[in-house]
Structure formats: structure tokens, C-alpha cells
Amino acid sequence: MLPAVIALAIAPAFLILGLGFVARGIAAQRVKGLIVQYAPQRGSTVLHDALLVDADRRAASAMLIDLAVKRKVRLLAGSKREPVGVEVLPNVVFTADELTLLEALFGADHTPGRVRRFSADRRALAGRLRILVQHAEHALAREGLIAPRRTTWPGVTLRSLAYLGMLVEALLIVFALIDGDGASLGLTVVALAATIATIVVTPPSWRRFLPPARPRREHLDGLRQYLELAEADRLRVLQSPTGADLVATDGEDPALSRYHLHERLLPYAVLFGLEREWIRQLKLQHDELATSDLDVLGAVDVLSDVAVALDAAGGAVQLTAAVGDLVDGTGAVLDGVGGIFEVFSS
């Protein structure tokens, strides 16, 4: 029986597992930014950049953080008894993407002063967030950055072979138990584990990036590298010929300008899964500014204005955990984890 196990279970199982890893590598379409970038490209949006780095599941939370950093909404930190809330601020103008997100989360009414809080009922939102992602994909396809359709055949083929292999392996396990063949049984179990691993590692589908998207994706990878740098290395980047111009903007103190820059990068820290480290860095910089010369604080009211974004950042980890699960790694909104907000008057 051992030759049959090797031919019908071990060899096919490890073959499709290897192909699964190949498909996973192809689906990643990794790029490497040759230059460290300290800011997003002009004209880019958090939503579109989320799709360009395959961070669909973090797009909604990153967009909300972006709205908070821009002082368009206020994120209200939650507690064990009261979940995280979002309040639309008065006298703000939203972009089309921002309005689409707000309408997906809250409906058409964005009355300032009304608070929306996370609730346990997550069903109603799934379809609206799916549409949000699909519209962003269509926009990128029109720009020629991604293919109009996702690549699905490798995932479908390998997963189908894996399910067929599991059926064969189950029969071989039964025969091995009947014959009392321990060696065959052990090898069949190993093959079954490899087959299950194939289902896990093989992406069901993936977004195919076209050559025009490469410069933007390399820029985003350079931004990721900047977010991962130690503070001393970030300072060296900002003291470069291009970085120095930004630090001197509006005649602000360099430390204050650097803080504003880093604050605006918080949504991208969320996209790259670096929000905890970045929030910690922002708090350290804020504490340094709070103890600096009063003339510097007089230029921009850090303790009242910037603290709004810091409060939002304090809820960012909770927000990412709650909203981030709404979209899976393939870009499809997960069914059954829909509406996360309830609306009530504050």
C-alpha cells in the first residue's frame, strides 16, 4: 500500500502545495521602493493607495483616521461599556471618496454634532463597503493601473485539486486503518496536512497590477520604509534637499512642522499595520512640543488643536480592530460582518 500512498497522496499533495506557494508569490506582486519617501504622492487618496498596497481590509479605518487628522471628524475613544464613536465636525467639505465612505457607514445624513458608535450588529454595512471597494477598483482600472478583472483561475484550480486530494487521502486513511499499516497511515496524514496547507496559502483571487502602477507602488513602499525608520534616520531624510523644503513650510518651527507631517502619515501607518508604533512616536513628539518654548506653541495651538488627532489616534487601535475585519485580503467585503455603527443624537 505504501507505493500507492506515495503516488496518490504524498506526491500530489506536495506538488499542489508548491504551486500554492508559487501562486501566493505571484499574487503578492512585490515591489521595492528605491528611495525613502516622507509623504504620499500629490493627488493620491488613502482609499486608492490602500488598494495599491493590497490593504483593503484596513482601508475604511485608515480613511476615518485620515478624516480625523484633517479635522473633519472626531473619533471618540470608547470604553468597556461604550464603543468607539465618530462625530462629524461642522463647516467641513468632504471629497467624493470621503462622502462615499461616510454614506457607506452612516447613510446620507452627515449632520454635524451627531455621534455614531460601533455596535454589535454588523450585517447592514457589508454590501455598502463592497460597493465602496468595487468603485475604487473601477477607478484604478480606468486609470490603467489595475486589470479590470481579478485573477481567479489559479486559486480555483488549486483549491479544487486540494479538495479532490482530501477525498482521496480520506479513503487511503480508511484503507490504512483496515490494513493496520502504520507507515502508510502516517504518510497519508502528512499528505492531508499538506493539502490543507494548500487551501490556506493559496489566494482565491488577486488584483493584477499593470505596469503604470509600478511607480506609485514603489513610492508607497518608500513611504512604508520611512514609517519603519528610527527617528534619527527620519531626521536625515527630512534634512535632504527635498525634505528640508517641507520642514520649512510656513516658517514654522522644524519640530512643529515635522510633527504635522508625521500626524498626516498616521492613516498610512494604519495601512501598513504600523499604527501602534506610529501613535507612540506621535505622543513622544507631542510631549516634546508641550514642554518647548511658548512662542512655538503660540504659532499653532498644539495642546487644543493637535490633541484632537491624538485623541483620535488613541482610538485608532480599537478602530482598526473593529473596522479592519470588514474587508478580507482579497478585497472582498466579508459577509456577515456588516453594519458597525448605530446613530444617535449626542
Order of alpha helices (4+ residues) and beta strands (2+ residues): alpha-alpha-alpha-alpha-beta-beta-alpha-beta-alpha-alpha-alpha-alpha-alpha-alpha-alpha-alpha-alpha-alpha-alpha-alpha-beta
